[in-house]
Amino acid sequence: MPQLDFYKKIEPEVSSFKSPYVIESGQGSYLKINGVDKLNFCSSHYLGFAEDQRLKDAVCEAVQKYGVGTGYRTLAGTHALHLKLEEAIARFKGTEAAVVFSSAYMANAAAIQTIIGKDDVLISDELNHASIIDAVRLSQVKNKFVYKHADTNDLEEKLKEASTVVKPDGDKPLMLIVTDGVFSMDGDLAPLPKIVELAKKYDALTMVDDAHGEGVLGKGGRGIVDHFGLVGEIDIEIGSLSKAFSVIGGFIAGRKTLINYYNLKARQRLFSIALTIPDTAAALKAVSILLESDAQVKKLWDNVNYLQKEFKNLGFNTGNSQTPIIPVMIGDEDKAREFSAKLFEENVFATPIVFPMVAKGKARIRVIASASHSKEDLSKGIEAFGKIGKQMQII
Ligand SMILES: Cc1ncc(COP(=O)(O)O)c(C=O)c1O
């Protein structure tokens, strides 16, 4: 057997791998684990679509009609449902067009790798999601500038420095500012209006990853760009179909010319399979529901406001959250793990977020509110947090 040393080398690390909890139910307000219902305070199904009957029906109907599999988009895999989904997404986001990928991870990779070459310029918030960091690596861009989280003064400094970069052939490089819309560990928002202003001043393109803003922020959940009244002002909008839409997939939305450029060139579209029929049908149903009604979004925000208020009343520090992502700050990593384990004993499932997901000493329990929670669900969760918070002298 070759390379035995390699297996020996990775063994100690592998032994620390703990298999995650196995879920025996759907992703509703409770998760069944080892036969016990645990209050679900940790999944990003913001609008409660994961078990929505309308999505289930749409999937059954589409599967009966078309089966399950598709193909490669550029060969024989572009299904009429894909086009309907892309049209619905563009209408929802208020952009000229959209293109769907098998995840937002893929959409981020495509969005950056396709247009940014090694001599261009990439400017990124320090807390951007891992999928953006990986996408930047994939582009092999040499001129990378990372600005302090949401700090537009630092962004301007980086833009000034970046503006001096010239390509080896003397041409002006493409300059792209990339930011998460909602930061997934803190629930805070990118300062988009100022970013757009600076992008205009320094002639840069803008890209926002709105994975946690869609279905949540803006009119009827249209996202962070709508929330700030900036529709039409952002070049590249990334979305995930796995969060508020509760399915799988990702997309890029923007001008038709740009989307067609991605259709033509994105390797993630050329060399990876298209979304399956059931996924496409479910996502299309979720977007269509939101195009018609904001009922789920309103319910979500009722729950968010209630939870934020109750955590504050109890004396917890919930950071700078402005969204359903509510970080309950603990600080010490071991205490955060212990807090989460005690919650689990009280049948509340909320995961600890520790280094390296956040900086050392900034461990927290990340609570995620959803439209699927009833007021009783939320009160039960709050009660458990209060009890354990006092026990552990955090409040
Ligand atoms: C900000 C952000 N972007 C992208 C992704 C990746 O989304 P997907 O699961 O659709 O690949 C995530 C997932 O957690 C995210 O939080």
The ligand as an ORCA input file, in Angstrom:
! r2SCAN-3c Opt
* xyz 0 1
  C     -22.839     34.241      3.119
  C     -22.936     32.881      2.527
  N     -22.669     32.722      1.222
  C     -22.733     31.512      0.629
  C     -23.080     30.393      1.349
  C     -23.132     29.057      0.651
  O     -24.455     28.748      0.396
  P     -24.870     27.337     -0.243
  O     -25.202     26.451      0.899
  O     -26.034     27.633     -1.124
  O     -23.693     26.855     -1.021
  C     -23.366     30.500      2.706
  C     -23.717     29.292      3.481
  O     -23.661     29.186      4.661
  C     -23.302     31.785      3.320
  O     -23.542     31.921      4.615
*
